[in-house]
């Protein structure tokens, strides 16, 4: 390493220390001089110290860097112990931040400057958002904490352990792919639940439809239909919220298919965009016709994640994969279309993921595209029927006629492109 590069990397070490030091100094800005264990200057020097010892370790060996790190840890702990005589704050965040600053400074001169910079930025953000994080934790319910742990269990622990190869008839069952799809759907529902949780009831039915629709647009449709049956005068706003929830299905399908097959997502792009735009436009029209003083209800979502529904989804997905292969082998494309229509009555994600998975092997893109559109049409008509059957004619007519026009526009777009 030449002198110019050494100056540069030491400058980076100093800058990273300054970055973390600014946050630490701002936090203790009201304390008198000498009352802070470490402020902006100290953290800047710790970063520079890490850089200097990093350079020395290149010549003297990595052991000296370990000794320097341990010495700094002793000094920080000693300073912290002395400070406890004047302050009863038992937090060790400052000590950890100081040790990280030293490590980032050393990394910057050891050919890991980009990683060190990223780590310093993340560290500074975590230090700065302490009130927000504590507020989130204080408002976190026990079921939501367990839901987070369950999602981490199935994604971080279980998924890497599964074999990524085909088993069973037609080699159709790939445990890794099946479980990855379960994780994907569970993650979408998880994000939708907490988005809904953050927005809250007072943001209105439109926000409810948008965020809760990520978790389950069918559940939102049923809930809004029940509200419409119990209260009159809310048909326009409830129709708008229902349609917003239904519209989330189309970009969701695009995102899901693009993860497994970019070619399939490209083939679906224009039909899905047309259906999404048509649905949002209709929702906007109903929203404009809504009384500004209309009530606002919040969709009653279940837990953000439960293992039992995820396993049921895995079983459904497995059955659809086998049926897809069997029908394709016996009836050709017609069998897949029949299965797509039947699957869409209950859930459009399972058949979509199955078809996207099959495209990676032998299924033709046009066949998969039409099958997914058939599933989306089937699912939309189910939601139209739920709005009519549960919510009554006033809501059902608004939602049903709109969704009928939406699926017609999507099929027409697909036909024109073909």
Protein Blocks (a to p, Z undefined) as FASTA:
>chain_A
ZZklmmmmmmmmmmmmmmmmmmmmmmmmmpcehiafbdfklmmmmmmmmmmmmmmmmmno
jklmmmmmmmmmmmmmmmmmmmmmmpccfbfklmmmmmmmmmmmmmmmnoplmmmmmmmm
mmmmmmmmmmmmmmmmmmpcfklmmmmmmmmmmmmmmmmmpccddedehhlacfklmmmm
mmmmmmmmmmmmmmmmmnommnojklmmmmmmmmommlmmmmmmmmmmmpghilmmmmmm
mmmmmmmmmmmmmmmmmmmomklmmmmmmmmmmmmmmmmmmmmmmmmmpcfkbccddddd
ddfbdfklmmmmmmmmmmmmmmmmmmmmmnommlmmmmmmmmmmmomklmmmmmmmmmmm
mmcfklmmmmmmmmmmmmmmmmmmmmmmmnommlmmmmmmmmmmmmmmmmmmmmmmZZ
